Amino acid sequence: MSAEAPAAASIADLTSAFVEEVVRPNAAAMARGEGLRPDALVRAAGDRGLAGLLLPVEHGGAGASHLDFARLVEAVARVCASSAVILDVHLSVGSEPLLLFGSDAQLRRHLPAVASGRHTAAFALTEPGSGSDAAALSTKAERDGGAYRLTGTKAFITNCGAAHLYLVMARTAPGRQGISAFIVEAGSAGLRVGTPLHKMGLAGSWTAELVLDGVRVDAADRLGDEGMGFRVAMAALDSGRIGISAQAVGLAQGCTDDVVSAGRSGAIDVDETLLADIHARTVAARLLTAHAARLADSGDAMTREASVAKLYATDTCVAAAIAAVELCAPESGRDDHPSAIRMRDAKASQIYEGTNQVQRMVIARALLGG
């Protein structure tokens, strides 16, 4: 935790303060793509002891649990989904692989800055020609003496252009076992950020291509052994799916909030059956997410459970967003109506960290023993 965070304060208190002091005042601007830069948001989280939530105290982190992580992401997403995905990537896929696979030297060099929020982290796996089939990536890492030269293009990278640190998957040999992971620092010669994407939703989250043109990376900055990259990526995605599940729960809860608020004010006549169904699904999604988080905290296998949570929670948040827009009509037809914003934001949750079609494959194969 940062020195500024009160030692006795609970993660819940810190989360509540962060949401009210930082997230909520900037939510409307974030929805327009005009809010805080991702690195500024991460620094603000760091000022409150939250940027290293999953990292150990000895490296400047909070030493908190995956359940705490899920609750933070949900609380942020309930107000601003763009802010939630920025933090989710930084906290999970952007930094957790460092902790799980990094050498002592790598941990000492990178974790304190990541945990404090001084450095924002990003995860670079997806490519223009390999999305769901991650093992088909084509970015190359070729040996150059005591280093590697990385060449290729990554696509749809969250926090791209704001991150100080990119975890990049690249090919060192053919096949799934020929993928390796590398720590690439912003500012490296040959590293370039493409034009930011103008997305349907999540406008406050920066997303762009990351272009690597012969980027030199020392062998000491390879994460894990050569050929371990696919394992690194899959471990990261298991945890990341807990975060995306929590983001979806927060979005669904925000949709419920919109409907309840409009109903209590007399602005709409609420379809009580639809509202009750969405609430029940949101509660169930929250419990599934918490179950996967607890398994992660206990060190038990949770790939299937994380996929179940991600599948159910993200389908729920899309259904909740559609219901909220319908129930709050005609006001929800406005571009800046909270329900309209949430509907635009919700769809991406079914796509990133593995599409929901992929989640169904993971679940079925786990059940069949494949």
FILUM-470218 format. One record per residue (C-alpha): residue in three letters; x, y, z; residue number from 0. Coordinates in pm, whole numbers, plus 50000, padded with zeros to 5 digits. Layout:
N
site type:Ala&u:X&v:Y&w:Z&seq:NUM
...
//
This chain:
370
site type:Met&u:50000&v:50000&w:50000&seq:0
site type:Ser&u:50110&v:50356&w:49945&seq:1
site type:Ala&u:50231&v:50556&w:50240&seq:2
site type:Glu&u:49930&v:50787&w:50202&seq:3
site type:Ala&u:49676&v:50509&w:50262&seq:4
site type:Pro&u:49573&v:50477&w:50630&seq:5
site type:Ala&u:49715&v:50147&w:50754&seq:6
site type:Ala&u:49396&v:50054&w:50940&seq:7
site type:Ala&u:49159&v:50135&w:50657&seq:8
site type:Ser&u:48986&v:49837&w:50502&seq:9
site type:Ile&u:48997&v:49768&w:50130&seq:10
site type:Ala&u:48622&v:49832&w:50126&seq:11
site type:Asp&u:48667&v:50179&w:50276&seq:12
site type:Leu&u:48947&v:50261&w:50034&seq:13
site type:Thr&u:48737&v:50137&w:49744&seq:14
site type:Ser&u:48436&v:50345&w:49847&seq:15
site type:Ala&u:48649&v:50658&w:49883&seq:16
site type:Phe&u:48815&v:50600&w:49545&seq:17
site type:Val&u:48481&v:50556&w:49371&seq:18
site type:Glu&u:48329&v:50869&w:49524&seq:19
site type:Glu&u:48636&v:51093&w:49501&seq:20
site type:Val&u:48776&v:50988&w:49163&seq:21
site type:Val&u:48551&v:50760&w:48960&seq:22
site type:Arg&u:48209&v:50920&w:48999&seq:23
site type:Pro&u:48321&v:51282&w:48934&seq:24
site type:Asn&u:48487&v:51173&w:48610&seq:25
site type:Ala&u:48233&v:50913&w:48490&seq:26
site type:Ala&u:48040&v:51135&w:48248&seq:27
site type:Ala&u:48359&v:51265&w:48088&seq:28
site type:Met&u:48500&v:50912&w:48064&seq:29
site type:Ala&u:48186&v:50804&w:47877&seq:30
site type:Arg&u:48257&v:51077&w:47622&seq:31
site type:Gly&u:48625&v:50979&w:47595&seq:32
site type:Glu&u:48728&v:51303&w:47763&seq:33
site type:Gly&u:48806&v:51192&w:48117&seq:34
site type:Leu&u:49121&v:51097&w:48301&seq:35
site type:Arg&u:49405&v:50934&w:48112&seq:36
site type:Pro&u:49437&v:50567&w:48208&seq:37
site type:Asp&u:49773&v:50630&w:48378&seq:38
site type:Ala&u:49623&v:50918&w:48577&seq:39
site type:Leu&u:49344&v:50689&w:48697&seq:40
site type:Val&u:49596&v:50423&w:48799&seq:41
site type:Arg&u:49803&v:50684&w:48984&seq:42
site type:Ala&u:49490&v:50797&w:49169&seq:43
site type:Ala&u:49426&v:50435&w:49266&seq:44
site type:Gly&u:49786&v:50411&w:49381&seq:45
site type:Asp&u:49748&v:50720&w:49598&seq:46
site type:Arg&u:49476&v:50528&w:49783&seq:47
site type:Gly&u:49668&v:50202&w:49811&seq:48
site type:Leu&u:49471&v:50021&w:49540&seq:49
site type:Ala&u:49702&v:50005&w:49236&seq:50
site type:Gly&u:49885&v:49701&w:49369&seq:51
site type:Leu&u:49587&v:49527&w:49520&seq:52
site type:Leu&u:49699&v:49173&w:49427&seq:53
site type:Leu&u:50070&v:49233&w:49481&seq:54
site type:Pro&u:50248&v:49142&w:49807&seq:55
site type:Val&u:50322&v:49397&w:50076&seq:56
site type:Glu&u:50697&v:49341&w:50043&seq:57
site type:His&u:50681&v:49480&w:49691&seq:58
site type:Gly&u:50462&v:49776&w:49782&seq:59
site type:Gly&u:50127&v:49610&w:49718&seq:60
site type:Ala&u:49821&v:49567&w:49936&seq:61
site type:Gly&u:49851&v:49190&w:49968&seq:62
site type:Ala&u:49475&v:49167&w:49916&seq:63
site type:Ser&u:49267&v:48879&w:49782&seq:64
site type:His&u:49106&v:48811&w:49446&seq:65
site type:Leu&u:48774&v:48857&w:49624&seq:66
site type:Asp&u:48883&v:49210&w:49721&seq:67
site type:Phe&u:48990&v:49262&w:49360&seq:68
site type:Ala&u:48649&v:49153&w:49231&seq:69
site type:Arg&u:48471&v:49382&w:49474&seq:70
site type:Leu&u:48685&v:49679&w:49369&seq:71
site type:Val&u:48622&v:49621&w:48998&seq:72
site type:Glu&u:48248&v:49574&w:49057&seq:73
site type:Ala&u:48222&v:49894&w:49261&seq:74
site type:Val&u:48405&v:50095&w:48994&seq:75
site type:Ala&u:48207&v:49940&w:48706&seq:76
site type:Arg&u:47878&v:50018&w:48879&seq:77
site type:Val&u:47965&v:50383&w:48816&seq:78
site type:Cys&u:48204&v:50375&w:48519&seq:79
site type:Ala&u:48283&v:50067&w:48309&seq:80
site type:Ser&u:48571&v:50243&w:48129&seq:81
site type:Ser&u:48751&v:50304&w:48457&seq:82
site type:Ala&u:48685&v:49944&w:48562&seq:83
site type:Val&u:48850&v:49788&w:48258&seq:84
site type:Ile&u:49153&v:50019&w:48288&seq:85
site type:Leu&u:49205&v:49906&w:48645&seq:86
site type:Asp&u:49122&v:49542&w:48575&seq:87
site type:Val&u:49393&v:49514&w:48310&seq:88
site type:His&u:49649&v:49692&w:48526&seq:89
site type:Leu&u:49571&v:49486&w:48835&seq:90
site type:Ser&u:49534&v:49142&w:48676&seq:91
site type:Val&u:49669&v:49052&w:48330&seq:92
site type:Gly&u:49907&v:49348&w:48325&seq:93
site type:Ser&u:50083&v:49283&w:48654&seq:94
site type:Glu&u:49989&v:48946&w:48804&seq:95
site type:Pro&u:50202&v:48747&w:48555&seq:96
site type:Leu&u:50504&v:48941&w:48681&seq:97
site type:Leu&u:50434&v:48816&w:49030&seq:98
site type:Leu&u:50367&v:48457&w:48922&seq:99
site type:Phe&u:50651&v:48411&w:48672&seq:100
site type:Gly&u:50900&v:48693&w:48732&seq:101
site type:Ser&u:51253&v:48649&w:48862&seq:102
site type:Asp&u:51358&v:48813&w:49186&seq:103
site type:Ala&u:51536&v:49082&w:48986&seq:104
site type:Gln&u:51226&v:49148&w:48775&seq:105
site type:Leu&u:51007&v:49170&w:49083&seq:106
site type:Arg&u:51242&v:49420&w:49249&seq:107
site type:Arg&u:51269&v:49626&w:48934&seq:108
site type:His&u:50904&v:49649&w:48831&seq:109
site type:Leu&u:50658&v:49565&w:49108&seq:110
site type:Pro&u:50710&v:49868&w:49337&seq:111
site type:Ala&u:50637&v:50114&w:49054&seq:112
site type:Val&u:50336&v:49910&w:48938&seq:113
site type:Ala&u:50201&v:49870&w:49292&seq:114
site type:Ser&u:50232&v:50241&w:49366&seq:115
site type:Gly&u:50053&v:50339&w:49044&seq:116
site type:Arg&u:50359&v:50523&w:48910&seq:117
site type:His&u:50367&v:50274&w:48624&seq:118
site type:Thr&u:50059&v:50147&w:48441&seq:119
site type:Ala&u:50068&v:49792&w:48306&seq:120
site type:Ala&u:49921&v:49641&w:47987&seq:121
site type:Phe&u:49890&v:49294&w:47834&seq:122
site type:Ala&u:49966&v:49234&w:47465&seq:123
site type:Leu&u:49847&v:48898&w:47335&seq:124
site type:Thr&u:49580&v:48961&w:47068&seq:125
site type:Glu&u:49688&v:49021&w:46708&seq:126
site type:Pro&u:49501&v:49119&w:46390&seq:127
site type:Gly&u:49515&v:48755&w:46276&seq:128
site type:Ser&u:49484&v:48577&w:46610&seq:129
site type:Gly&u:49212&v:48661&w:46858&seq:130
site type:Ser&u:49036&v:48361&w:47005&seq:131
site type:Asp&u:49310&v:48132&w:46870&seq:132
site type:Ala&u:49587&v:48285&w:47079&seq:133
site type:Ala&u:49834&v:48010&w:46989&seq:134
site type:Ala&u:49825&v:48129&w:46626&seq:135
site type:Leu&u:50005&v:48454&w:46705&seq:136
site type:Ser&u:50276&v:48559&w:46460&seq:137
site type:Thr&u:50478&v:48826&w:46641&seq:138
site type:Lys&u:50838&v:48702&w:46633&seq:139
site type:Ala&u:51113&v:48716&w:46894&seq:140
site type:Glu&u:51445&v:48639&w:46727&seq:141
site type:Arg&u:51769&v:48592&w:46915&seq:142
site type:Asp&u:52020&v:48876&w:46886&seq:143
site type:Gly&u:52317&v:48785&w:47102&seq:144
site type:Gly&u:52213&v:48826&w:47464&seq:145
site type:Ala&u:51880&v:48977&w:47362&seq:146
site type:Tyr&u:51579&v:48930&w:47136&seq:147
site type:Arg&u:51436&v:49138&w:46852&seq:148
site type:Leu&u:51056&v:49153&w:46864&seq:149
site type:Thr&u:50867&v:49222&w:46541&seq:150
site type:Gly&u:50493&v:49219&w:46489&seq:151
site type:Thr&u:50166&v:49395&w:46564&seq:152
site type:Lys&u:49934&v:49353&w:46860&seq:153
site type:Ala&u:49570&v:49459&w:46838&seq:154
site type:Phe&u:49298&v:49587&w:47074&seq:155
site type:Ile&u:49546&v:49650&w:47355&seq:156
site type:Thr&u:49387&v:49814&w:47660&seq:157
site type:Asn&u:49587&v:50100&w:47817&seq:158
site type:Cys&u:49792&v:50121&w:47497&seq:159
site type:Gly&u:49970&v:50456&w:47481&seq:160
site type:Ala&u:49933&v:50515&w:47855&seq:161
site type:Ala&u:50113&v:50207&w:47986&seq:162
site type:His&u:50473&v:50214&w:48101&seq:163
site type:Leu&u:50503&v:49837&w:48084&seq:164
site type:Tyr&u:50371&v:49587&w:47827&seq:165
site type:Leu&u:50367&v:49211&w:47876&seq:166
site type:Val&u:50413&v:49090&w:47519&seq:167
site type:Met&u:50367&v:48736&w:47388&seq:168
site type:Ala&u:50590&v:48651&w:47091&seq:169
site type:Arg&u:50699&v:48344&w:46900&seq:170
site type:Thr&u:51045&v:48201&w:46960&seq:171
site type:Ala&u:50970&v:47865&w:46792&seq:172
site type:Pro&u:50683&v:47695&w:46606&seq:173
site type:Gly&u:50372&v:47571&w:46785&seq:174
site type:Arg&u:50205&v:47646&w:47115&seq:175
site type:Gln&u:50522&v:47560&w:47306&seq:176
site type:Gly&u:50713&v:47812&w:47097&seq:177
site type:Ile&u:50552&v:48120&w:47255&seq:178
site type:Ser&u:50750&v:48323&w:47507&seq:179
site type:Ala&u:50660&v:48622&w:47724&seq:180
site type:Phe&u:50856&v:48945&w:47741&seq:181
site type:Ile&u:50855&v:49261&w:47949&seq:182
site type:Val&u:50869&v:49557&w:47711&seq:183
site type:Glu&u:50901&v:49908&w:47846&seq:184
site type:Ala&u:50734&v:50208&w:47684&seq:185
site type:Gly&u:50986&v:50422&w:47503&seq:186
site type:Ser&u:51180&v:50124&w:47371&seq:187
site type:Ala&u:51328&v:50191&w:47027&seq:188
site type:Gly&u:51102&v:50046&w:46759&seq:189
site type:Leu&u:50793&v:50037&w:46980&seq:190
site type:Arg&u:50505&v:50241&w:46841&seq:191
site type:Val&u:50143&v:50294&w:46943&seq:192
site type:Gly&u:49889&v:50293&w:46660&seq:193
site type:Thr&u:49591&v:50523&w:46618&seq:194
site type:Pro&u:49351&v:50491&w:46915&seq:195
site type:Leu&u:49032&v:50307&w:46827&seq:196
site type:His&u:48696&v:50485&w:46842&seq:197
site type:Lys&u:48485&v:50212&w:46995&seq:198
site type:Met&u:48111&v:50159&w:47034&seq:199
site type:Gly&u:48151&v:50184&w:47412&seq:200
site type:Leu&u:48414&v:50211&w:47684&seq:201
site type:Ala&u:48521&v:50541&w:47534&seq:202
site type:Gly&u:48734&v:50634&w:47836&seq:203
site type:Ser&u:48948&v:50323&w:47799&seq:204
site type:Trp&u:49236&v:50366&w:47554&seq:205
site type:Thr&u:49257&v:50082&w:47301&seq:206
site type:Ala&u:49504&v:50070&w:47011&seq:207
site type:Glu&u:49749&v:49862&w:46813&seq:208
site type:Leu&u:50096&v:49812&w:46954&seq:209
site type:Val&u:50356&v:49790&w:46677&seq:210
site type:Leu&u:50692&v:49628&w:46743&seq:211
site type:Asp&u:50955&v:49695&w:46475&seq:212
site type:Gly&u:51268&v:49509&w:46579&seq:213
site type:Val&u:51231&v:49608&w:46944&seq:214
site type:Arg&u:51540&v:49492&w:47135&seq:215
site type:Val&u:51457&v:49316&w:47462&seq:216
site type:Asp&u:51730&v:49179&w:47686&seq:217
site type:Ala&u:51708&v:48810&w:47771&seq:218
site type:Ala&u:51684&v:48923&w:48134&seq:219
site type:Asp&u:51346&v:49076&w:48042&seq:220
site type:Arg&u:51199&v:48748&w:47921&seq:221
site type:Leu&u:50926&v:48646&w:48165&seq:222
site type:Gly&u:50979&v:48282&w:48261&seq:223
site type:Asp&u:51167&v:48032&w:48048&seq:224
site type:Glu&u:51161&v:48037&w:47671&seq:225
site type:Gly&u:50847&v:47857&w:47552&seq:226
site type:Met&u:50644&v:47938&w:47867&seq:227
site type:Gly&u:50450&v:48224&w:47710&seq:228
site type:Phe&u:50129&v:48035&w:47642&seq:229
site type:Arg&u:50121&v:47916&w:48003&seq:230
site type:Val&u:50181&v:48274&w:48119&seq:231
site type:Ala&u:49899&v:48401&w:47898&seq:232
site type:Met&u:49647&v:48138&w:48006&seq:233
site type:Ala&u:49723&v:48195&w:48376&seq:234
site type:Ala&u:49675&v:48567&w:48323&seq:235
site type:Leu&u:49343&v:48517&w:48146&seq:236
site type:Asp&u:49204&v:48296&w:48424&seq:237
site type:Ser&u:49252&v:48581&w:48672&seq:238
site type:Gly&u:49148&v:48841&w:48416&seq:239
site type:Arg&u:48817&v:48663&w:48365&seq:240
site type:Ile&u:48740&v:48710&w:48732&seq:241
site type:Gly&u:48792&v:49081&w:48680&seq:242
site type:Ile&u:48575&v:49097&w:48368&seq:243
site type:Ser&u:48305&v:48899&w:48549&seq:244
site type:Ala&u:48316&v:49157&w:48827&seq:245
site type:Gln&u:48301&v:49440&w:48573&seq:246
site type:Ala&u:47991&v:49277&w:48422&seq:247
site type:Val&u:47829&v:49244&w:48765&seq:248
site type:Gly&u:47895&v:49612&w:48830&seq:249
site type:Leu&u:47743&v:49707&w:48496&seq:250
site type:Ala&u:47436&v:49493&w:48563&seq:251
site type:Gln&u:47397&v:49645&w:48908&seq:252
site type:Gly&u:47426&v:49993&w:48758&seq:253
site type:Cys&u:47148&v:49908&w:48514&seq:254
site type:Thr&u:46931&v:49795&w:48804&seq:255
site type:Asp&u:47013&v:50120&w:48983&seq:256
site type:Asp&u:46897&v:50319&w:48679&seq:257
site type:Val&u:46562&v:50139&w:48663&seq:258
site type:Val&u:46499&v:50155&w:49038&seq:259
site type:Ser&u:46583&v:50526&w:49048&seq:260
site type:Ala&u:46350&v:50604&w:48760&seq:261
site type:Gly&u:46075&v:50387&w:48908&seq:262
site type:Arg&u:46095&v:50544&w:49253&seq:263
site type:Ser&u:46084&v:50894&w:49107&seq:264
site type:Gly&u:45770&v:50809&w:48911&seq:265
site type:Ala&u:45943&v:50873&w:48578&seq:266
site type:Ile&u:45857&v:50525&w:48448&seq:267
site type:Asp&u:45617&v:50240&w:48512&seq:268
site type:Val&u:45842&v:49948&w:48602&seq:269
site type:Asp&u:45784&v:49599&w:48468&seq:270
site type:Glu&u:45828&v:49429&w:48805&seq:271
site type:Thr&u:45882&v:49083&w:48658&seq:272
site type:Leu&u:46164&v:49202&w:48432&seq:273
site type:Leu&u:46326&v:49402&w:48713&seq:274
site type:Ala&u:46312&v:49103&w:48949&seq:275
site type:Asp&u:46462&v:48873&w:48686&seq:276
site type:Ile&u:46753&v:49108&w:48620&seq:277
site type:His&u:46816&v:49149&w:48992&seq:278
site type:Ala&u:46815&v:48773&w:49045&seq:279
site type:Arg&u:47058&v:48719&w:48760&seq:280
site type:Thr&u:47288&v:48991&w:48892&seq:281
site type:Val&u:47295&v:48833&w:49238&seq:282
site type:Ala&u:47372&v:48493&w:49084&seq:283
site type:Ala&u:47651&v:48642&w:48870&seq:284
site type:Arg&u:47803&v:48807&w:49177&seq:285
site type:Leu&u:47804&v:48474&w:49362&seq:286
site type:Leu&u:47963&v:48291&w:49068&seq:287
site type:Thr&u:48232&v:48559&w:49045&seq:288
site type:Ala&u:48301&v:48537&w:49419&seq:289
site type:His&u:48325&v:48157&w:49394&seq:290
site type:Ala&u:48591&v:48178&w:49122&seq:291
site type:Ala&u:48777&v:48446&w:49321&seq:292
site type:Arg&u:48782&v:48232&w:49634&seq:293
site type:Leu&u:48920&v:47939&w:49436&seq:294
site type:Ala&u:49197&v:48164&w:49303&seq:295
site type:Asp&u:49276&v:48275&w:49658&seq:296
site type:Ser&u:49295&v:47917&w:49781&seq:297
site type:Gly&u:49525&v:47814&w:49498&seq:298
site type:Asp&u:49274&v:47564&w:49360&seq:299
site type:Ala&u:49215&v:47510&w:48989&seq:300
site type:Met&u:48956&v:47757&w:48870&seq:301
site type:Thr&u:48978&v:47775&w:48490&seq:302
site type:Arg&u:48631&v:47623&w:48443&seq:303
site type:Glu&u:48476&v:47827&w:48724&seq:304
site type:Ala&u:48626&v:48152&w:48592&seq:305
site type:Ser&u:48479&v:48071&w:48250&seq:306
site type:Val&u:48138&v:47994&w:48403&seq:307
site type:Ala&u:48143&v:48325&w:48590&seq:308
site type:Lys&u:48257&v:48519&w:48285&seq:309
site type:Leu&u:47997&v:48358&w:48059&seq:310
site type:Tyr&u:47704&v:48406&w:48295&seq:311
site type:Ala&u:47798&v:48751&w:48427&seq:312
site type:Thr&u:47862&v:48906&w:48086&seq:313
site type:Asp&u:47548&v:48760&w:47931&seq:314
site type:Thr&u:47362&v:48897&w:48233&seq:315
site type:Cys&u:47503&v:49247&w:48201&seq:316
site type:Val&u:47409&v:49268&w:47832&seq:317
site type:Ala&u:47055&v:49150&w:47914&seq:318
site type:Ala&u:47036&v:49398&w:48201&seq:319
site type:Ala&u:47154&v:49683&w:47979&seq:320
site type:Ile&u:46895&v:49606&w:47711&seq:321
site type:Ala&u:46624&v:49581&w:47977&seq:322
site type:Ala&u:46727&v:49912&w:48134&seq:323
site type:Val&u:46716&v:50092&w:47798&seq:324
site type:Glu&u:46370&v:49948&w:47728&seq:325
site type:Leu&u:46234&v:50025&w:48074&seq:326
site type:Cys&u:46376&v:50378&w:48084&seq:327
site type:Ala&u:46252&v:50471&w:47736&seq:328
site type:Pro&u:46209&v:50720&w:47584&seq:329
site type:Glu&u:46467&v:50908&w:47793&seq:330
site type:Ser&u:46717&v:50625&w:47743&seq:331
site type:Gly&u:46726&v:50713&w:47375&seq:332
site type:Arg&u:46954&v:51002&w:47463&seq:333
site type:Asp&u:47321&v:50940&w:47391&seq:334
site type:Asp&u:47420&v:51052&w:47740&seq:335
site type:His&u:47155&v:50860&w:47934&seq:336
site type:Pro&u:47320&v:50623&w:48187&seq:337
site type:Ser&u:47137&v:50321&w:48048&seq:338
site type:Ala&u:47245&v:50404&w:47693&seq:339
site type:Ile&u:47606&v:50437&w:47808&seq:340
site type:Arg&u:47588&v:50105&w:47991&seq:341
site type:Met&u:47439&v:49927&w:47690&seq:342
site type:Arg&u:47724&v:50047&w:47468&seq:343
site type:Asp&u:47978&v:49949&w:47734&seq:344
site type:Ala&u:47829&v:49608&w:47809&seq:345
site type:Lys&u:47880&v:49431&w:47476&seq:346
site type:Ala&u:48260&v:49429&w:47494&seq:347
site type:Ser&u:48245&v:49219&w:47810&seq:348
site type:Gln&u:48121&v:48923&w:47602&seq:349
site type:Ile&u:48421&v:48958&w:47371&seq:350
site type:Tyr&u:48742&v:49037&w:47557&seq:351
site type:Glu&u:48933&v:48801&w:47789&seq:352
site type:Gly&u:48804&v:48526&w:47561&seq:353
site type:Thr&u:48472&v:48546&w:47377&seq:354
site type:Asn&u:48173&v:48377&w:47533&seq:355
site type:Gln&u:48182&v:48119&w:47258&seq:356
site type:Val&u:48532&v:48030&w:47378&seq:357
site type:Gln&u:48409&v:48017&w:47738&seq:358
site type:Arg&u:48151&v:47758&w:47635&seq:359
site type:Met&u:48426&v:47551&w:47474&seq:360
site type:Val&u:48640&v:47573&w:47788&seq:361
site type:Ile&u:48352&v:47466&w:48010&seq:362
site type:Ala&u:48240&v:47179&w:47787&seq:363
site type:Arg&u:48592&v:47043&w:47742&seq:364
site type:Ala&u:48655&v:47059&w:48116&seq:365
site type:Leu&u:48337&v:46859&w:48176&seq:366
site type:Leu&u:48429&v:46604&w:47909&seq:367
site type:Gly&u:48785&v:46574&w:48032&seq:368
site type:Gly&u:48935&v:46711&w:47712&seq:369
//
